[in-house]
Amino acid sequence: MIARGFYNRNIVISTLIISSVFLSGCPGSGDRGWCDETTKAVHKGNDVCFPIKNAEGYIPTYLSVNLRYTPRTEQKNRIVRDVEISNGMLCLSPDEFSPVEGKEYIVKFILKNGGGFDSIRSFVVAVKVVNGNVGSFQLHNIEMARSYQ
C-alpha cells in the first residue's frame, strides 16, 4: 500500500516537471529578445537621410513610415526596390517621406546582405521636425525591442 502511493506521487511529480519544460520551453537563444539598431535622421537637400554604419553590400528590402503610436494594424509598410544606400546613407525623397512640423514619426527599415539571420539588419528611427530642422528623439525600449529574430 505504501509502495503504491509512493509510485503514484512520483509519477505525478515527474509528469508535472516534464510538462512544465515542454510548455515553457528551455532557456536559450529562442527565449531571448533582440533590439533593433537605430540611427539619427538628417536633412540632405530635400531628402531625409539616415546614416548607416558598415552599410557596404546591404540593400533596403522593407520600409515603414508612420506617425508615432499608429496601431500596428493601421501602419503602412512596403517592400522596397526603389530605395538604395549611397555613401553610407539611406535617403528618402519628399515623395517617400515629407515630415510635418511638430509631428513624431517612426521610420522602420530592414537591410539585407546575402542570406540567413546574420545578414539582416533592422532599424527603427524616431523622426521629428522642430523649427524646420529634421532630427531624432529618444525611442522607448519597447519601440526597439523584438521578441524574435
N, C-alpha and C positions, 0 to 999 in steps of 0.2 A: 504494500500500500504506500509506504514511504517512497519507494523507488519510482512508482508510477507518478506521483506528484512532482518528484524531482525532475523527471524527464519532461513532463508537460510544461513545467516552469522554464526549463532550458530551451525547449522548442519555441515557446512564446518569446523569450528574450532574444534568441537567435533570429527569429523572424522579424522582430522589431528592428534589430541592428541592421540586418541585410536590407530590409525595405527602406530604412531611412537613408542608407547610402545610395540606393537606386533612385529614390525620389528627390534627394537634394543634390546629387552629383558629387563628384570628388573634387577637392580643391586642385586647381591647376590653371593652365592658360585659358581654358574656356570660361572660367569664372572671374576673370579679371576685366576691368573696364579699360577703355582706351580714350585718350584725349586727342581731339583734332589739333592740327597745327593752326597757328594764327599769324597774321602779319598786319602791317598797317595799310591804310588807304591813303593815296596821294593823288594830286591833280597833275596830269602831264598833258598840257594843251587843254583840249576839251574833254579828254578821256579821264576816267577814274581808273587808277592803276594800283596793282598790288605787287610789291617786290617779293620775289620767291628766291630763297637761298638754295643753292645747288639744284637749279632747275634744268640743267643740261639733260636732254633726252626725254623730258616729261612733256606730255601733251594734255590739255584740258579735255575731259570727257563728260563732265556734268557741271551744270551751273544752276544756282538758285539765288534769286534776288527778291527779298520780301521785306515788308515792314516788320520791325521787331514785334514780337508777341502775336504774329499771324498764326492761327491754329494750323497744325500740320496738314489737316485735310484741305485747307484753302491755299496752301503755298504753291507758288508757280515754280516748277522745276523743268529743266530740259536737258537733253543730251546735246552737247555742243560739237560742232565740226568747223565753225567759222571763227573761233577764238583761238589765238595762239600766244605762246610766251616768246617775247622778243627782248633780248638783252636782260634777261632775268626778271622781266616784268610781265604780268598778265594784265592787259589793259582792256577795259570795256568802253566802247564808244557811247556817245549820248543816246544813240538809238537803242542800245542794250541796257543802259543804266544812267538815269538822269535824276540824282537825288535832289529832294526838295529841302529847302532851308528849314532846320529845326526838327526834321523827322529822323527817326533812328531806323536803320536798315541792317539786316543780317544777310551777308553775302556768303554763300557756301559754294565751294567748287572742289572737284576731285581731279587730281592729276594722275596719269598712268604712264608707266615706263616698263614695257615688257609684260611679263605675266607673274601671277602669284600675289599674295598679300604684301610682300616686302616691296613691291614695285608700285603700290598705290599710296598716294598721299592725299589726305583730306584736310581742307582748310575751312575755317569759319572766321569771318572778319566782320566786325561791327563798324558801320559807317554812319557818319553824321556830318551835316554841313552847318557850320557856325560862322556867321558874318562872311559868307561867301567862300569860306575855306573848307575843303574836304578834309576830314580827319577820322580818326578811330576813337573808340571809347572802350572801356573795360567790359568784357563779357562776364556773365555769371558762369560759374563752373558747370552748371547743368546744360548751358548752351554749347559747351565744347566737349562734353563727355559722351561717349558711346559705350554701350554695354556689349558691343560686338566689334569684330574687325573684319 
